[in-house]
Amino acid sequence: MEDFNNSMMNPVEHQLTTPYTPQQNGVSERRNMSIMEMTRCMLHEKELPKKLWAEAANTSVYLLNKMPTRALQKKNFV
């Protein structure tokens, strides 16, 4: 209940963006580029067929989610 009360004190700010403008999605665009580059590198390095693209992309996302980031350096995890 305390978490709910805290969330009500700091509501999420709603921000509108123009449709089909990747310039406004800088962080997500960089993340997508990292996923694509990592996927291409894995397939090329091990000379794997393109039919394994989806599995390589899933692996890239998994690995990137496990890597530390600057945004989370100051967070303490229990």
PyMOL commands that place a pseudoatom at each C-alpha (Angstrom):
pseudoatom trace, name=CA, resn=MET, resi=1, chain=A, elem=C, hetatm=0, pos=[0.000, 0.000, 0.000]
pseudoatom trace, name=CA, resn=GLU, resi=2, chain=A, elem=C, hetatm=0, pos=[2.879, 2.334, 0.755]
pseudoatom trace, name=CA, resn=ASP, resi=3, chain=A, elem=C, hetatm=0, pos=[4.273, 1.827, -2.780]
pseudoatom trace, name=CA, resn=PHE, resi=4, chain=A, elem=C, hetatm=0, pos=[0.903, 2.758, -4.230]
pseudoatom trace, name=CA, resn=ASN, resi=5, chain=A, elem=C, hetatm=0, pos=[0.773, 5.944, -2.159]
pseudoatom trace, name=CA, resn=ASN, resi=6, chain=A, elem=C, hetatm=0, pos=[4.296, 6.892, -3.238]
pseudoatom trace, name=CA, resn=SER, resi=7, chain=A, elem=C, hetatm=0, pos=[3.410, 6.366, -6.888]
pseudoatom trace, name=CA, resn=MET, resi=8, chain=A, elem=C, hetatm=0, pos=[0.387, 8.631, -6.514]
pseudoatom trace, name=CA, resn=MET, resi=9, chain=A, elem=C, hetatm=0, pos=[2.632, 11.381, -5.135]
pseudoatom trace, name=CA, resn=ASN, resi=10, chain=A, elem=C, hetatm=0, pos=[4.894, 11.220, -8.226]
pseudoatom trace, name=CA, resn=PRO, resi=11, chain=A, elem=C, hetatm=0, pos=[2.646, 10.493, -11.215]
pseudoatom trace, name=CA, resn=VAL, resi=12, chain=A, elem=C, hetatm=0, pos=[4.062, 9.688, -14.638]
pseudoatom trace, name=CA, resn=GLU, resi=13, chain=A, elem=C, hetatm=0, pos=[4.312, 12.777, -16.821]
pseudoatom trace, name=CA, resn=HIS, resi=14, chain=A, elem=C, hetatm=0, pos=[2.452, 12.353, -20.122]
pseudoatom trace, name=CA, resn=GLN, resi=15, chain=A, elem=C, hetatm=0, pos=[4.456, 13.656, -23.093]
pseudoatom trace, name=CA, resn=LEU, resi=16, chain=A, elem=C, hetatm=0, pos=[3.171, 13.823, -26.644]
pseudoatom trace, name=CA, resn=THR, resi=17, chain=A, elem=C, hetatm=0, pos=[5.388, 13.203, -29.672]
pseudoatom trace, name=CA, resn=THR, resi=18, chain=A, elem=C, hetatm=0, pos=[4.845, 13.572, -33.376]
pseudoatom trace, name=CA, resn=PRO, resi=19, chain=A, elem=C, hetatm=0, pos=[4.119, 10.261, -35.140]
pseudoatom trace, name=CA, resn=TYR, resi=20, chain=A, elem=C, hetatm=0, pos=[6.842, 8.762, -37.355]
pseudoatom trace, name=CA, resn=THR, resi=21, chain=A, elem=C, hetatm=0, pos=[9.646, 10.968, -36.045]
pseudoatom trace, name=CA, resn=PRO, resi=22, chain=A, elem=C, hetatm=0, pos=[12.553, 8.797, -34.887]
pseudoatom trace, name=CA, resn=GLN, resi=23, chain=A, elem=C, hetatm=0, pos=[14.456, 11.966, -33.936]
pseudoatom trace, name=CA, resn=GLN, resi=24, chain=A, elem=C, hetatm=0, pos=[12.254, 12.230, -30.858]
pseudoatom trace, name=CA, resn=ASN, resi=25, chain=A, elem=C, hetatm=0, pos=[13.064, 8.653, -29.831]
pseudoatom trace, name=CA, resn=GLY, resi=26, chain=A, elem=C, hetatm=0, pos=[16.827, 9.023, -29.437]
pseudoatom trace, name=CA, resn=VAL, resi=27, chain=A, elem=C, hetatm=0, pos=[17.339, 6.484, -26.666]
pseudoatom trace, name=CA, resn=SER, resi=28, chain=A, elem=C, hetatm=0, pos=[15.191, 3.789, -28.259]
pseudoatom trace, name=CA, resn=GLU, resi=29, chain=A, elem=C, hetatm=0, pos=[16.736, 4.402, -31.686]
pseudoatom trace, name=CA, resn=ARG, resi=30, chain=A, elem=C, hetatm=0, pos=[20.245, 3.977, -30.246]
pseudoatom trace, name=CA, resn=ARG, resi=31, chain=A, elem=C, hetatm=0, pos=[19.142, 0.816, -28.493]
pseudoatom trace, name=CA, resn=ASN, resi=32, chain=A, elem=C, hetatm=0, pos=[17.657, -0.576, -31.708]
pseudoatom trace, name=CA, resn=MET, resi=33, chain=A, elem=C, hetatm=0, pos=[20.894, 0.256, -33.547]
pseudoatom trace, name=CA, resn=SER, resi=34, chain=A, elem=C, hetatm=0, pos=[22.917, -1.563, -30.879]
pseudoatom trace, name=CA, resn=ILE, resi=35, chain=A, elem=C, hetatm=0, pos=[20.693, -4.631, -31.191]
pseudoatom trace, name=CA, resn=MET, resi=36, chain=A, elem=C, hetatm=0, pos=[20.976, -4.657, -34.989]
pseudoatom trace, name=CA, resn=GLU, resi=37, chain=A, elem=C, hetatm=0, pos=[24.768, -4.198, -34.948]
pseudoatom trace, name=CA, resn=MET, resi=38, chain=A, elem=C, hetatm=0, pos=[25.258, -6.893, -32.327]
pseudoatom trace, name=CA, resn=THR, resi=39, chain=A, elem=C, hetatm=0, pos=[23.027, -9.300, -34.267]
pseudoatom trace, name=CA, resn=ARG, resi=40, chain=A, elem=C, hetatm=0, pos=[24.889, -8.695, -37.532]
pseudoatom trace, name=CA, resn=CYS, resi=41, chain=A, elem=C, hetatm=0, pos=[28.245, -9.152, -35.802]
pseudoatom trace, name=CA, resn=MET, resi=42, chain=A, elem=C, hetatm=0, pos=[27.219, -12.461, -34.225]
pseudoatom trace, name=CA, resn=LEU, resi=43, chain=A, elem=C, hetatm=0, pos=[25.936, -13.861, -37.507]
pseudoatom trace, name=CA, resn=HIS, resi=44, chain=A, elem=C, hetatm=0, pos=[28.982, -12.671, -39.465]
pseudoatom trace, name=CA, resn=GLU, resi=45, chain=A, elem=C, hetatm=0, pos=[31.611, -13.752, -36.930]
pseudoatom trace, name=CA, resn=LYS, resi=46, chain=A, elem=C, hetatm=0, pos=[30.326, -17.328, -36.701]
pseudoatom trace, name=CA, resn=GLU, resi=47, chain=A, elem=C, hetatm=0, pos=[29.289, -17.456, -40.381]
pseudoatom trace, name=CA, resn=LEU, resi=48, chain=A, elem=C, hetatm=0, pos=[25.725, -18.385, -39.467]
pseudoatom trace, name=CA, resn=PRO, resi=49, chain=A, elem=C, hetatm=0, pos=[22.851, -18.413, -41.984]
pseudoatom trace, name=CA, resn=LYS, resi=50, chain=A, elem=C, hetatm=0, pos=[20.350, -15.548, -42.039]
pseudoatom trace, name=CA, resn=LYS, resi=51, chain=A, elem=C, hetatm=0, pos=[17.571, -17.900, -40.993]
pseudoatom trace, name=CA, resn=LEU, resi=52, chain=A, elem=C, hetatm=0, pos=[19.002, -17.642, -37.460]
pseudoatom trace, name=CA, resn=TRP, resi=53, chain=A, elem=C, hetatm=0, pos=[18.472, -13.851, -37.444]
pseudoatom trace, name=CA, resn=ALA, resi=54, chain=A, elem=C, hetatm=0, pos=[15.596, -13.949, -34.930]
pseudoatom trace, name=CA, resn=GLU, resi=55, chain=A, elem=C, hetatm=0, pos=[17.510, -16.146, -32.489]
pseudoatom trace, name=CA, resn=ALA, resi=56, chain=A, elem=C, hetatm=0, pos=[20.598, -13.929, -32.781]
pseudoatom trace, name=CA, resn=ALA, resi=57, chain=A, elem=C, hetatm=0, pos=[18.457, -10.820, -32.179]
pseudoatom trace, name=CA, resn=ASN, resi=58, chain=A, elem=C, hetatm=0, pos=[16.873, -12.422, -29.093]
pseudoatom trace, name=CA, resn=THR, resi=59, chain=A, elem=C, hetatm=0, pos=[20.337, -13.295, -27.801]
pseudoatom trace, name=CA, resn=SER, resi=60, chain=A, elem=C, hetatm=0, pos=[21.514, -9.719, -28.428]
pseudoatom trace, name=CA, resn=VAL, resi=61, chain=A, elem=C, hetatm=0, pos=[18.590, -8.288, -26.461]
pseudoatom trace, name=CA, resn=TYR, resi=62, chain=A, elem=C, hetatm=0, pos=[19.191, -10.752, -23.623]
pseudoatom trace, name=CA, resn=LEU, resi=63, chain=A, elem=C, hetatm=0, pos=[22.885, -9.830, -23.425]
pseudoatom trace, name=CA, resn=LEU, resi=64, chain=A, elem=C, hetatm=0, pos=[22.268, -6.074, -23.632]
pseudoatom trace, name=CA, resn=ASN, resi=65, chain=A, elem=C, hetatm=0, pos=[19.671, -6.319, -20.845]
pseudoatom trace, name=CA, resn=LYS, resi=66, chain=A, elem=C, hetatm=0, pos=[22.224, -8.071, -18.613]
pseudoatom trace, name=CA, resn=MET, resi=67, chain=A, elem=C, hetatm=0, pos=[25.000, -5.508, -19.216]
pseudoatom trace, name=CA, resn=PRO, resi=68, chain=A, elem=C, hetatm=0, pos=[25.395, -2.614, -16.772]
pseudoatom trace, name=CA, resn=THR, resi=69, chain=A, elem=C, hetatm=0, pos=[24.433, 0.854, -18.031]
pseudoatom trace, name=CA, resn=ARG, resi=70, chain=A, elem=C, hetatm=0, pos=[25.228, 4.366, -16.896]
pseudoatom trace, name=CA, resn=ALA, resi=71, chain=A, elem=C, hetatm=0, pos=[21.579, 4.934, -16.017]
pseudoatom trace, name=CA, resn=LEU, resi=72, chain=A, elem=C, hetatm=0, pos=[21.625, 2.095, -13.483]
pseudoatom trace, name=CA, resn=GLN, resi=73, chain=A, elem=C, hetatm=0, pos=[25.076, 2.655, -11.948]
pseudoatom trace, name=CA, resn=LYS, resi=74, chain=A, elem=C, hetatm=0, pos=[23.709, 4.648, -9.016]
pseudoatom trace, name=CA, resn=LYS, resi=75, chain=A, elem=C, hetatm=0, pos=[20.860, 2.239, -8.259]
pseudoatom trace, name=CA, resn=ASN, resi=76, chain=A, elem=C, hetatm=0, pos=[21.140, -0.291, -5.445]
pseudoatom trace, name=CA, resn=PHE, resi=77, chain=A, elem=C, hetatm=0, pos=[19.565, -3.654, -6.093]
pseudoatom trace, name=CA, resn=VAL, resi=78, chain=A, elem=C, hetatm=0, pos=[18.399, -5.885, -3.273]
for i in range(1, 78): cmd.bond("trace and resi %d" % i, "trace and resi %d" % (i + 1))
show_as sticks, trace
zoom trace
